[in-house]
Amino acid sequence: MKLAVEMTVMELDGEWNAVSVGDDATKFRGMLRLNESGAEILKLLTEDTTPEEVHRILCERHPESTADEVGHIVADFLNTLLKEGLLID
């Protein structure tokens, strides 16, 4: 999976945001407001990454969460990106 548009993720005044950049700036106009988990996932998707890789990396980064909790977060976020046309399966 990878993003359908080139995006950059940044933290501004304690809030995570993503915007399209480069030639893709005309494909997606606007900004995504993200929580920390969404920002981490979006950063991982800047390269062709499988959902399993995203899940594994987040489980390693967040040992306080169960694998099921991480799995639900990843699945929900990826489904939202797919519905919005921002992710290539």
C-alpha positions in Angstrom: 0.0 0.0 0.0 1.1 3.5 -0.6 -0.3 7.0 -0.7 -2.1 8.0 -3.8 -0.7 11.5 -3.5 2.7 12.7 -2.2 2.2 14.1 1.3 4.2 15.5 4.1 3.4 15.1 7.7 4.3 17.9 10.2 3.6 19.0 13.7 2.5 22.6 14.1 1.8 24.0 17.5 1.3 20.5 19.0 -1.1 19.3 16.3 -0.2 16.8 13.5 -1.2 17.7 10.0 -0.6 16.4 6.5 -0.6 18.2 3.2 0.0 17.2 -0.4 3.2 18.4 -2.0 4.8 18.7 -5.3 2.8 17.9 -8.4 0.2 16.2 -6.2 -0.7 19.5 -4.5 -3.4 20.0 -7.2 -4.8 16.5 -6.7 -5.6 16.9 -3.0 -6.2 20.4 -1.8 -6.5 20.9 1.9 -5.0 19.5 5.0 -5.5 16.4 7.1 -5.6 16.9 10.8 -4.2 13.8 12.5 -3.7 12.3 15.9 -0.3 10.9 16.7 -1.2 7.4 15.5 -2.4 8.8 12.2 0.8 10.8 11.8 2.9 7.7 12.4 0.9 5.6 10.0 0.9 8.3 7.3 4.7 8.7 7.6 5.1 4.9 7.1 3.0 5.0 4.0 5.2 7.5 2.2 7.0 4.4 0.9 5.3 1.3 -0.4 4.4 -0.5 2.9 2.2 -3.4 3.7 -0.4 -3.2 6.4 1.5 -6.0 8.2 4.6 -3.9 8.2 2.8 -0.9 9.6 1.2 -3.1 12.3 4.6 -4.7 13.2 6.4 -1.3 13.5 3.7 0.3 15.6 3.6 -2.7 17.9 7.3 -2.3 18.4 7.0 1.4 19.0 4.1 1.0 21.4 4.6 -2.0 23.6 2.0 -0.7 26.1 -0.7 -1.4 23.5 -1.9 -4.9 22.6 -1.5 -6.2 19.1 -5.3 -6.2 18.7 -5.5 -2.5 19.7 -2.8 -1.5 17.2 -4.5 -3.7 14.6 -7.8 -1.9 15.0 -6.2 1.5 14.8 -4.3 0.6 11.7 -7.3 -1.0 9.9 -9.6 1.9 10.7 -7.1 4.5 9.5 -6.3 2.6 6.3 -9.9 2.1 5.5 -10.6 5.8 6.0 -7.7 6.7 3.6 -9.0 4.1 1.1 -12.5 5.6 1.2 -11.1 9.1 0.7 -9.1 8.0 -2.3 -5.8 8.8 -0.6 -4.4 5.2 -0.6 -3.5 2.8 -3.3 -4.1 -0.8 -2.3 
